[in-house]
C-alpha cells in the first residue's frame, strides 16, 4: 500500500503517474495464485509439495 499523494508506478516499461493497476483479472498471478505461491517449499529436509 502506498502512502502519500505523489505516486509513480513502473509498469509495462515506463513510469506512470498515480496508483496504476498492474494486475488484471485474467493475469496468471491472480487466477492461478502464483502471486502467493511460486515453486516448491523445502523445510526440515523435505519437500511436501512435490
C-alpha positions as CSV (number, residue, x, y, z in Angstrom):
1,X,0.0,0.0,0.0
2,X,1.4,3.3,-1.0
3,X,1.2,6.3,1.4
4,X,1.3,9.9,0.3
5,X,0.0,11.9,-2.6
6,X,2.8,11.7,-5.1
7,X,2.8,8.2,-6.5
8,X,4.7,7.0,-9.6
9,X,4.4,3.4,-10.8
10,X,6.8,1.5,-13.0
11,X,4.7,-0.7,-15.3
12,X,4.9,-2.0,-18.9
13,X,8.4,-0.4,-19.5
14,X,7.7,3.1,-18.4
15,X,6.7,5.3,-15.4
16,X,3.1,6.3,-14.9
17,X,1.6,9.0,-12.7
18,X,-0.6,7.7,-9.9
19,X,-1.7,4.4,-8.5
20,X,-1.8,2.3,-11.7
21,X,-3.4,-1.2,-11.6
22,X,-0.6,-3.6,-12.6
23,X,-2.6,-6.8,-12.5
24,X,-5.9,-7.6,-14.3
25,X,-8.5,-10.3,-13.6
26,X,-7.1,-12.6,-16.3
27,X,-3.4,-12.3,-15.3
28,X,-1.8,-15.6,-14.3
29,X,-0.9,-14.3,-10.9
30,X,-4.5,-13.7,-10.0
31,X,-6.4,-16.7,-11.3
32,X,-3.6,-19.3,-10.7
33,X,-2.5,-18.0,-7.4
34,X,1.2,-17.6,-8.3
35,X,1.3,-14.3,-6.6
36,X,1.0,-16.2,-3.4
37,X,2.9,-19.4,-4.2
38,X,5.5,-19.9,-6.9
39,X,7.5,-23.1,-6.7
40,X,8.2,-25.8,-4.2
41,X,8.8,-25.3,-0.4
42,X,11.5,-27.2,1.5
43,X,11.8,-27.3,5.3
44,X,13.2,-29.7,7.7
45,X,14.9,-31.5,4.8
46,X,11.7,-32.5,3.0
47,X,9.6,-31.0,0.1
48,X,6.0,-31.8,1.0
49,X,4.6,-30.1,-2.1
50,X,6.2,-32.4,-4.6
